[in-house]
Amino acid sequence: MSGPREPTGPELERMSRGELVDLGNALDGVRVVSDEPAPASVDVRGERRSRRRVTLLLLLSLLCAAAFAWAYLFWPTGYVPAGAPGHTAYLLYTPLLGVTFFGAVGALGAAMILYVRSFYPEEVAVQQLEKGPSAERDRFTAAAALAEAGHSTGFGRRSMIRRLGLTGLGALGILGGLVAVGGLVRDPWKARGDAPLWTTGWKPTGGEPVFLRVATGDPHEIRKLRPEDVEVNGMITVVPFREGERGDVEALHAAEMAPDSPVMLIRLPAGAPVRPAPGRADFGWGDHYAFSKICTHLGCPASLYDAGLQIALCPCHQSQFKISEGARPIFGPAARPLPQLPITVDADGFLVARGDFADPVGPSFWEIRRGRH
Ligand code: FES
């Protein structure tokens, strides 16, 4: 099959954009079946209407992007129980991020679709495709075809739309960057020694004792524990409970659902050899020991308890913790012991926490060696 004559380099340089497009079509075996002008180019009022709509959509996209960034950085995110001031704002955080992000992306997409439908010529072309890399002439003609498309849609002339479109794309890029670095903008250490990574719901506040309550998942069921409630070799999952929260379903639910709340209360056999961690000899009570249930590797519940070996196993990556030796890791990827909760028994015989965990709960983080200050 004979094609058009192969043009030389200087000839390519001299050809107009239209000639290059025709040449490209001929060289690529592209046959233009129909070529209708863009709807907006034959209807002046329609063109204005489309331009206005595209502009409005791009403005909406920008507004939503700005609102997303603002909400992501400044909206209060701390848990607020039902009935307390700020609860509605707390509930609205995630929906707000979803709506503004969808608005930014959706409006930008709608603007692009509307622009193409209104300002793009309606061309139908047929091409035989071949395998292999593109020749130099193909690269020239492809670039010309793209430039021609930009010219015929008027994208270069409509500076308002061009600028808004590019700004919208830029805003989307910034949104992506914000999500990536947003966590670094907030200061997790604002509360210093009381920062969330240092403290848990076990921390006593206002002198109120924190009891060990059986985790039942039902905020209406309050079961405080006495030492004799735990069988020898038994393990019970407990969460913090304060008498001031009795009847407060939201507070009880929040205390139970907090990711750093679950604790394994374990009763070793009487006289079992125990090697507590340095400085933690008085953290247990009798044969009872309490350790965070949250694996120090990646935060799975490490609560498969082998009473015979006195080992807690994390099912995620098989880390094992020797309970009788301060829950130190003896196998697997975890590098820190499970944090121990100091416990005692109050005047009525109930088990209570003597304080918060001495170490941060869950996976390690950069500042963990810095310690509280
Ligand atoms: S999360 Fe427990 S071993 Fe990985």
Residues whose N, C-alpha, C, O or C-beta is under 5 A from the ligand:
A	BS01	FES	C295 H297 L298 G299 C300 C314 C316 H317 Q318 S319
